[in-house]
Amino acid sequence: MPAIQLTPAQRKVHRAEAHHLDPIVLVGGDGLTDAVKKEVDAALKAHGLIKVRVFSDERPAREAMLQTLADELGAAPIQHIGKLLVLWRPIPAAEKRIDEDRKPGPRDVKVIKYSKRGGQRPEIKTLRVLGNQRLTSGGSIKRAKVKKPLSVKKRSQAD
């Protein structure tokens, strides 16, 4: 997967966003192993913009690591400053699953009660209505009425 190419302006924005970040992945003396690449990939999926700290004194080796990570993981190399490497990759969109059996959750409803006197402000209350409740016309909450099961006799008459 080739590295993502960014314009200098885009790179500048990502550098600014990465300023306050702490390194997520640390690369030790073994260098760029498969486990390190897997961790960097997982961090890019979760965060999008990450810092990697490399404990190596050779600058060309660190530059090669940055380029290798960018090429193999399809990320954009943002910055290499000291022993820190900054990588960016857009976060993939999460799949939303729709559960047909799910019941509606609580909802917040604003109730406005106007005063009987004309010059006063209306009273505004926010009420949370749960799934088994209903809001009356007077602005109070009542439990929804449960339908009673039909008797055997009435069920046979309905058919």
N, CA, C and O of each residue as an XYZ file, in Angstrom:
636
protein
N       0.846     -1.162      0.000
C       0.000      0.000      0.000
C       0.904      1.242      0.000
O       1.718      1.385      0.912
N       0.794      2.134     -0.977
C       1.670      3.296     -1.013
C       1.294      4.323      0.053
O       0.159      4.363      0.527
N       2.262      5.141      0.416
C       2.035      6.179      1.409
C       1.102      7.246      0.850
O       1.065      7.480     -0.358
N       0.353      7.887      1.734
C      -0.552      8.961      1.348
C       0.281     10.221      1.112
O       1.151     10.549      1.919
N       0.021     10.918      0.023
C       0.727     12.153     -0.276
C      -0.124     13.330      0.192
O      -1.293     13.447     -0.178
N       0.473     14.205      1.012
C      -0.228     15.380      1.519
C       0.460     16.646      1.026
O       1.653     16.650      0.722
N      -0.317     17.716      0.955
C       0.258     19.015      0.620
C       0.957     19.561      1.859
O       0.668     19.122      2.972
N       1.866     20.504      1.685
C       2.528     21.090      2.855
C       1.551     21.737      3.839
O       1.787     21.707      5.047
N       0.467     22.316      3.343
C      -0.526     22.924      4.235
C      -1.228     21.860      5.083
O      -1.448     22.059      6.277
N      -1.576     20.737      4.463
C      -2.209     19.652      5.217
C      -1.247     19.081      6.249
O      -1.640     18.787      7.377
N       0.011     18.927      5.858
C       1.022     18.412      6.777
C       1.193     19.357      7.967
O       1.382     18.909      9.098
N       1.125     20.660      7.708
C       1.263     21.664      8.765
C       0.115     21.556      9.770
O       0.333     21.674     10.976
N      -1.101     21.334      9.280
C      -2.263     21.179     10.158
C      -2.097     19.945     11.043
O      -2.366     19.999     12.244
N      -1.659     18.841     10.457
C      -1.477     17.608     11.236
C      -0.336     17.741     12.238
O      -0.412     17.182     13.332
N       0.729     18.478     11.882
C       1.818     18.715     12.826
C       1.312     19.478     14.042
O       1.679     19.174     15.177
N       0.463     20.476     13.791
C      -0.101     21.264     14.889
C      -0.995     20.406     15.775
O      -0.971     20.542     16.999
N      -1.784     19.521     15.165
C      -2.661     18.638     15.955
C      -1.857     17.636     16.770
O      -2.283     17.238     17.854
N      -0.700     17.224     16.264
C       0.111     16.211     16.939
C       0.994     16.797     18.022
O       1.637     16.048     18.758
N       1.043     18.104     18.141
C       1.968     18.739     19.084
C       1.758     18.262     20.516
O       2.730     17.982     21.217
N       0.520     18.164     20.957
C       0.234     17.808     22.345
C       0.174     16.299     22.586
O       0.019     15.875     23.732
N       0.290     15.490     21.556
C       0.163     14.043     21.713
C       1.398     13.426     22.358
O       2.510     13.931     22.205
N       1.191     12.343     23.071
C       2.281     11.550     23.620
C       2.524     10.361     22.695
O       1.610      9.930     21.991
N       3.757      9.820     22.689
C       4.013      8.643     21.847
C       3.165      7.450     22.300
O       3.077      7.145     23.490
N       2.548      6.788     21.324
C       1.703      5.628     21.618
C       2.500      4.341     21.489
O       2.353      3.426     22.300
N       3.350      4.275     20.462
C       4.119      3.062     20.188
C       5.599      3.379     20.412
O       6.092      4.429     20.001
N       6.295      2.452     21.071
C       7.729      2.591     21.297
C       8.454      1.499     20.523
O       8.097      0.325     20.620
N       9.480      1.888     19.748
C      10.262      0.938     18.968
C      11.597      0.762     19.690
O      12.365      1.713     19.836
N      11.860     -0.458     20.138
C      13.061     -0.737     20.920
C      14.248     -1.130     20.070
O      14.338     -0.784     18.893
N      15.162     -1.865     20.695
C      16.406     -2.252     20.049
C      16.236     -3.245     18.923
O      17.097     -3.327     18.047
N      15.145     -4.008     18.918
C      14.914     -4.982     17.848
C      14.512     -4.317     16.535
O      14.542     -4.951     15.481
N      14.146     -3.070     16.597
C      13.777     -2.355     15.377
C      12.331     -2.582     14.990
O      11.469     -2.795     15.843
N      12.079     -2.534     13.710
C      10.719     -2.615     13.177
C      10.313     -4.073     12.982
O      10.517     -4.633     11.904
N       9.746     -4.687     14.006
C       9.301     -6.075     13.921
C       7.845     -6.111     13.457
O       7.195     -5.074     13.325
N       7.349     -7.315     13.215
C       5.940     -7.463     12.813
C       4.999     -7.017     13.925
O       3.939     -6.450     13.657
N       5.385     -7.274     15.173
C       4.543     -6.870     16.304
C       4.440     -5.351     16.390
O       3.373     -4.814     16.688
N       5.538     -4.664     16.133
C       5.524     -3.199     16.162
C       4.634     -2.666     15.046
O       3.859     -1.735     15.263
N       4.739     -3.249     13.850
C       3.902     -2.814     12.727
C       2.422     -3.042     13.024
O       1.570     -2.228     12.667
N       2.134     -4.158     13.681
C       0.746     -4.468     14.038
C       0.207     -3.456     15.038
O      -0.943     -3.031     14.928
N       1.034     -3.058     16.027
C       0.617     -2.077     17.013
C       0.420     -0.700     16.384
O      -0.528      0.008     16.723
N       1.304     -0.323     15.480
C       1.167      0.962     14.794
C      -0.107      0.971     13.957
O      -0.817      1.977     13.920
N      -0.402     -0.136     13.286
C      -1.623     -0.235     12.485
C      -2.861     -0.112     13.369
O      -3.808      0.589     13.014
N      -2.859     -0.793     14.521
C      -4.007     -0.709     15.432
C      -4.162      0.707     15.980
O      -5.281      1.199     16.121
N      -3.042      1.364     16.289
C      -3.113      2.730     16.802
C      -3.623      3.699     15.735
O      -4.376      4.622     16.045
N      -3.219      3.496     14.486
C      -3.717      4.348     13.409
C      -5.207      4.149     13.178
O      -5.921      5.105     12.877
N      -5.685      2.904     13.318
C      -7.128      2.646     13.174
C      -7.907      3.333     14.278
O      -9.000      3.848     14.047
N      -7.339      3.341     15.491
C      -8.051      3.903     16.634
C      -7.964      5.424     16.696
O      -8.955      6.086     17.002
N      -6.785      5.988     16.409
C      -6.559      7.415     16.637
C      -6.408      8.236     15.365
O      -6.772      9.412     15.347
N      -5.886      7.648     14.315
C      -5.673      8.394     13.079
C      -4.340      9.114     13.037
O      -3.607      8.981     12.057
N      -4.006      9.869     14.064
C      -2.759     10.620     14.135
C      -1.991     10.137     15.356
O      -2.488     10.237     16.478
N      -0.786      9.615     15.152
C      -0.038      9.044     16.273
C       1.417      9.482     16.234
O       1.945      9.904     15.205
N       2.046      9.362     17.411
C       3.489      9.564     17.525
C       4.119      8.226     17.876
O       3.567      7.450     18.656
N       5.285      7.965     17.291
C       6.043      6.742     17.555
C       7.427      7.166     18.045
O       8.094      7.963     17.386
N       7.865      6.644     19.191
C       9.200      6.937     19.699
C      10.130      5.789     19.311
O       9.820      4.620     19.543
N      11.273      6.135     18.719
C      12.250      5.148     18.270
C      13.513      5.302     19.115
O      14.101      6.383     19.157
N      13.930      4.239     19.782
C      15.141      4.270     20.601
C      16.339      3.834     19.762
O      16.953      2.801     20.026
N      16.658      4.621     18.766
C      17.794      4.350     17.902
C      18.542      5.655     17.705
O      17.925      6.710     17.554
N      19.862      5.593     17.705
C      20.658      6.814     17.574
C      20.937      7.192     16.128
O      21.342      8.326     15.871
N      20.739      6.289     15.175
C      21.053      6.564     13.776
C      19.865      7.237     13.088
O      18.789      6.654     12.961
N      20.085      8.472     12.650
C      19.024      9.212     11.978
C      18.583      8.548     10.673
O      17.380      8.479     10.421
N      19.502      8.054      9.828
C      19.039      7.394      8.588
C      18.179      6.162      8.859
O      17.272      5.858      8.083
N      18.455      5.452      9.950
C      17.634      4.282     10.297
C      16.226      4.715     10.686
O      15.247      4.062     10.323
N      16.127      5.825     11.429
C      14.797      6.330     11.819
C      14.028      6.821     10.599
O      12.822      6.595     10.501
N      14.710      7.493      9.662
C      14.042      7.949      8.443
C      13.550      6.770      7.616
O      12.472      6.822      7.024
N      14.354      5.701      7.581
C      13.940      4.494      6.854
C      12.731      3.851      7.524
O      11.827      3.363      6.845
N      12.711      3.850      8.872
C      11.548      3.302      9.594
C      10.291      4.102      9.288
O       9.228      3.523      9.065
N      10.403      5.433      9.277
C       9.245      6.281      8.986
C       8.706      5.984      7.589
O       7.496      5.852      7.401
N       9.593      5.881      6.625
C       9.165      5.612      5.244
C       8.581      4.209      5.109
O       7.596      4.009      4.397
N       9.189      3.234      5.793
C       8.679      1.855      5.746
C       7.287      1.762      6.347
O       6.397      1.141      5.767
N       7.093      2.385      7.523
C       5.770      2.368      8.157
C       4.738      3.045      7.266
O       3.625      2.541      7.115
N       5.092      4.166      6.683
C       4.146      4.886      5.825
C       3.780      4.055      4.597
O       2.613      4.010      4.210
N       4.760      3.400      3.985
C       4.486      2.615      2.776
C       3.673      1.361      3.078
O       2.706      1.061      2.378
N       4.065      0.628      4.120
C       3.412     -0.655      4.393
C       2.023     -0.492      4.990
O       1.163     -1.346      4.774
N       1.780      0.593      5.742
C       0.488      0.761      6.401
C      -0.426      1.745      5.689
O      -1.545      1.986      6.141
N       0.028      2.311      4.594
C      -0.814      3.250      3.844
C      -1.068      4.529      4.620
O      -2.180      5.058      4.599
N      -0.048      5.032      5.307
C      -0.183      6.240      6.112
C       0.641      7.356      5.480
O       1.403      7.133      4.539
N       0.471      8.560      6.018
C       1.233      9.703      5.544
C       2.288     10.064      6.577
O       1.953     10.260      7.746
N       3.557     10.158      6.179
C       4.575     10.620      7.126
C       4.419     12.124      7.340
O       4.523     12.907      6.396
N       4.171     12.518      8.580
C       3.926     13.922      8.883
C       5.210     14.619      9.311
O       5.546     15.689      8.803
N       5.930     14.001     10.256
C       7.092     14.679     10.811
C       8.071     13.674     11.385
O       7.679     12.615     11.875
N       9.357     14.019     11.320
C      10.409     13.250     11.977
C      11.255     14.273     12.705
O      12.048     14.991     12.094
N      11.081     14.334     14.012
C      11.830     15.314     14.792
C      12.470     14.593     15.960
O      11.776     14.060     16.826
N      13.761     14.576     15.982
C      14.484     13.848     17.021
C      14.212     12.369     16.891
O      14.382     11.784     15.821
N      13.791     11.769     17.986
C      13.477     10.335     17.975
C      11.984     10.070     17.867
O      11.530      8.953     18.120
N      11.216     11.091     17.493
C       9.769     10.954     17.352
C       9.382     10.938     15.880
O       9.860     11.744     15.083
N       8.510     10.009     15.544
C       7.939      9.923     14.205
C       6.449     10.197     14.325
O       5.798      9.675     15.230
N       5.903     10.998     13.439
C       4.472     11.296     13.459
C       3.872     10.752     12.169
O       4.339     11.062     11.073
N       2.820      9.930     12.316
C       2.131      9.321     11.172
C       0.649      9.673     11.233
O       0.083      9.847     12.313
N       0.023      9.776     10.049
C      -1.408     10.042      9.967
C      -2.024      9.157      8.912
O      -1.454      8.924      7.846
N      -3.221      8.665      9.242
C      -4.038      7.925      8.284
C      -5.485      8.194      8.650
O      -5.818      8.171      9.835
N      -6.364      8.449      7.684
C      -7.760      8.703      8.037
C      -8.371      7.504      8.741
O      -8.110      6.355      8.384
N      -9.188      7.790      9.744
C      -9.849      6.725     10.498
C     -10.971      6.155      9.637
O     -11.778      6.916      9.103
N     -11.040      4.820      9.489
C     -12.127      4.244      8.681
C     -13.478      4.467      9.353
O     -13.586      4.463     10.579
N     -14.492      4.658      8.538
C     -15.841      4.870      9.069
C     -16.342      3.604      9.745
O     -16.210      2.504      9.208
N     -16.913      3.772     10.916
C     -17.425      2.623     11.661
C     -18.755      2.167     11.065
O     -19.585      2.980     10.659
N     -18.933      0.862     11.023
C     -20.183      0.312     10.505
C     -21.251      0.394     11.585
O     -21.024      0.005     12.731
N     -22.416      0.903     11.207
C     -23.520      0.970     12.157
C     -24.427     -0.222     11.916
O     -24.904     -0.455     10.805
N     -24.650     -0.964     12.979
C     -25.574     -2.093     12.880
C     -26.940     -1.639     13.362
O     -27.053     -0.924     14.357
N     -27.955     -2.052     12.662
C     -29.321     -1.689     13.027
C     -29.971     -2.904     13.660
O     -30.025     -3.982     13.069
N     -30.460     -2.708     14.866
C     -31.123     -3.781     15.588
C     -32.625     -3.553     15.497
O     -33.144     -2.586     16.054
N     -33.324     -4.439     14.796
C     -34.762     -4.274     14.608
C     -35.543     -4.503     15.893
O     -36.643     -3.973     16.049
N     -34.991     -5.282     16.811
C     -35.710     -5.601     18.039
C     -35.567     -4.512     19.104
O     -36.211     -4.585     20.150
N     -34.748     -3.525     18.853
C     -34.480     -2.504     19.847
C     -35.701     -1.600     20.025
O     -36.309     -1.155     19.052
N     -36.038     -1.344     21.261
C     -37.156     -0.463     21.595
C     -36.653      0.974     21.666
O     -35.456      1.198     21.847
N     -37.554      1.958     21.526
C     -37.104      3.348     21.613
C     -36.627      3.674     23.025
O     -37.197      3.198     24.007
N     -35.604      4.470     23.116
C     -35.028      4.839     24.405
C     -35.697      6.071     24.970
O     -36.705      6.534     24.438
N     -35.142      6.606     26.047
C     -35.734      7.806     26.645
C     -35.584      9.004     25.711
O     -34.629      9.088     24.938
N     -36.526      9.913     25.792
C     -36.449     11.134     24.993
C     -36.751     12.327     25.903
O     -37.549     12.228     26.836
N     -36.110     13.432     25.616
C     -36.315     14.647     26.388
C     -37.345     15.506     25.670
O     -37.231     15.751     24.469
N     -38.354     15.965     26.413
C     -39.449     16.744     25.846
C     -39.543     18.055     26.615
O     -39.508     18.064     27.846
N     -39.665     19.170     25.882
C     -39.867     20.463     26.522
C     -41.358     20.700     26.683
O     -42.125     20.577     25.728
N     -41.762     21.041     27.896
C     -43.165     21.331     28.183
C     -43.256     22.808     28.520
O     -42.548     23.300     29.398
N     -44.124     23.505     27.822
C     -44.308     24.937     28.049
C     -45.683     25.139     28.657
O     -46.693     24.771     28.057
N     -45.725     25.732     29.865
C     -46.991     26.054     30.520
C     -47.133     27.566     30.540
O     -46.328     28.277     31.141
N     -48.174     28.039     29.870
C     -48.419     29.469     29.816
C     -49.175     29.892     31.062
O     -50.005     29.145     31.580
N     -48.883     31.095     31.539
C     -49.525     31.620     32.735
C     -50.935     32.092     32.406
O     -51.228     32.446     31.264
N     -51.800     32.096     33.405
C     -53.162     32.576     33.179
C     -53.175     34.097     33.081
O     -54.076     34.697     32.496
N     -52.142     34.703     33.675
C     -51.995     36.148     33.527
C     -51.201     36.408     32.246
O     -50.269     35.667     31.934
N     -51.549     37.407     31.540
C     -50.936     37.646     30.240
C     -49.507     38.149     30.296
O     -48.743     37.865     29.374
N     -49.105     38.872     31.315
C     -47.801     39.512     31.323
C     -46.654     38.650     31.813
O     -45.501     39.069     31.719
N     -46.924     37.462     32.333
C     -45.845     36.634     32.878
C     -45.256     35.714     31.816
O     -45.895     35.355     30.827
N     -44.014     35.357     32.073
C     -43.340     34.437     31.146
C     -43.893     33.023     31.292
O     -44.334     32.625     32.371
N     -43.865     32.271     30.195
C     -44.308     30.874     30.317
C     -43.252     30.054     31.064
O     -42.058     30.348     31.001
N     -43.713     29.037     31.762
C     -42.813     28.137     32.500
C     -42.384     27.019     31.552
O     -43.217     26.331     30.963
N     -41.051     26.850     31.417
C     -40.519     25.837     30.503
C     -39.823     24.765     31.333
O     -38.906     25.058     32.100
N     -40.266     23.524     31.174
C     -39.647     22.393     31.866
C     -39.212     21.367     30.829
O     -39.893     21.152     29.827
N     -38.072     20.738     31.083
C     -37.618     19.641     30.236
C     -37.837     18.346     30.995
O     -37.296     18.161     32.085
N     -38.625     17.455     30.425
C     -38.954     16.186     31.073
C     -38.387     15.033     30.259
O     -38.381     15.073     29.028
N     -37.918     14.024     30.943
C     -37.421     12.820     30.276
C     -38.536     11.778     30.288
O     -39.008     11.359     31.345
N     -38.942     11.374     29.096
C     -40.026     10.402     28.943
C     -39.388      9.074     28.558
O     -38.707      8.975     27.537
N     -39.612      8.061     29.376
C     -39.057      6.740     29.130
C     -39.921      5.973     28.145
O     -40.985      6.444     27.741
N     -39.464      4.796     27.762
C     -40.158      4.010     26.756
C     -41.543      3.557     27.174
O     -42.424      3.413     26.327
N     -41.758      3.325     28.484
C     -43.063      2.833     28.927
C     -43.920      3.960     29.490
O     -44.869      3.700     30.231
N     -43.600      5.220     29.150
C     -44.350      6.357     29.672
C     -44.915      7.183     28.527
O     -44.499      7.059     27.375
N     -45.887      8.040     28.885
C     -46.445      8.955     27.894
C     -46.637     10.310     28.543
O     -46.712     10.422     29.767
N     -46.716     11.323     27.725
C     -46.883     12.687     28.201
C     -48.342     13.071     28.014
O     -48.874     12.963     26.909
N     -48.989     13.515     29.075
C     -50.396     13.905     28.978
C     -50.500     15.322     28.439
O     -49.496     16.029     28.345
N     -51.692     15.734     28.090
C     -51.892     17.084     27.563
C     -51.653     18.133     28.643
O     -51.361     19.283     28.317
N     -51.769     17.774     29.903
C     -51.513     18.707     31.005
C     -50.037     18.879     31.305
O     -49.677     19.745     32.102
N     -49.171     18.084     30.694
C     -47.740     18.216     30.894
C     -47.169     17.307     31.962
O     -46.047     17.520     32.423
N     -47.924     16.295     32.360
C     -47.400     15.352     33.357
C     -47.107     14.015     32.666
O     -47.592     13.739     31.569
N     -46.308     13.209     33.339
C     -45.896     11.923     32.767
C     -46.705     10.813     33.410
O     -46.840     10.756     34.633
N     -47.237      9.937     32.582
C     -47.972      8.770     33.080
C     -47.426      7.534     32.402
O     -46.877      7.589     31.302
N     -47.591      6.420     33.085
C     -47.191      5.149     32.483
C     -48.156      4.783     31.381
O     -49.362      5.009     31.484
N     -47.611      4.221     30.337
C     -48.456      3.779     29.237
C     -49.309      2.617     29.721
O     -48.856      1.772     30.494
N     -50.537      2.591     29.258
C     -51.440      1.529     29.685
C     -51.083      0.232     28.978
O     -50.850      0.203     27.770
N     -51.045     -0.823     29.750
C     -50.737     -2.136     29.204
C     -52.034     -2.769     28.735
O     -53.009     -2.822     29.484
N     -52.050     -3.247     27.507
C     -53.245     -3.901     26.999
C     -53.381     -5.268     27.651
O     -52.440     -6.061     27.692
N     -54.560     -5.513     28.148
C     -54.819     -6.810     28.782
C     -55.000     -7.860     27.700
O     -55.595     -7.588     26.657
N     -54.493     -9.047     27.945
C     -54.697    -10.106     26.945
C     -56.177    -10.463     26.829
O     -56.903    -10.471     27.822
N     -56.610    -10.754     25.613
C     -58.000    -11.126     25.374
C     -58.275    -12.516     25.918
O     -57.416    -13.399     25.903
N     -59.482    -12.679     26.393
C     -59.862    -14.000     26.890
C     -60.043    -14.947     25.712
O     -60.099    -14.519     24.559
N     -60.131    -16.204     26.008
C     -60.286    -17.217     24.968
C     -61.592    -16.994     24.214
O     -61.652    -17.157     22.995
N     -62.636    -16.621     24.949
C     -63.946    -16.415     24.344
C     -63.908    -15.235     23.363
O     -64.432    -15.339     22.254
N     -63.294    -14.118     23.762
C     -63.251    -12.937     22.900
C     -62.326    -13.166     21.696
O     -62.581    -12.667     20.600
N     -61.243    -13.935     21.923
C     -60.364    -14.249     20.811
C     -61.065    -15.085     19.751
O     -60.835    -14.900     18.556
N     -61.917    -16.004     20.186
C     -62.643    -16.854     19.236
C     -63.731    -16.044     18.520
O     -64.052    -16.343     17.370
N     -64.301    -15.031     19.171
C     -65.319    -14.180     18.534
C     -64.688    -13.247     17.509
O     -65.316    -12.907     16.506
N     -63.444    -12.832     17.759
C     -62.775    -11.901     16.848
C     -62.442    -12.577     15.525
O     -62.368    -11.908     14.495
N     -62.243    -13.879     15.535
C     -61.862    -14.591     14.312
C     -62.975    -14.760     13.349
O     -62.784    -15.342     12.281
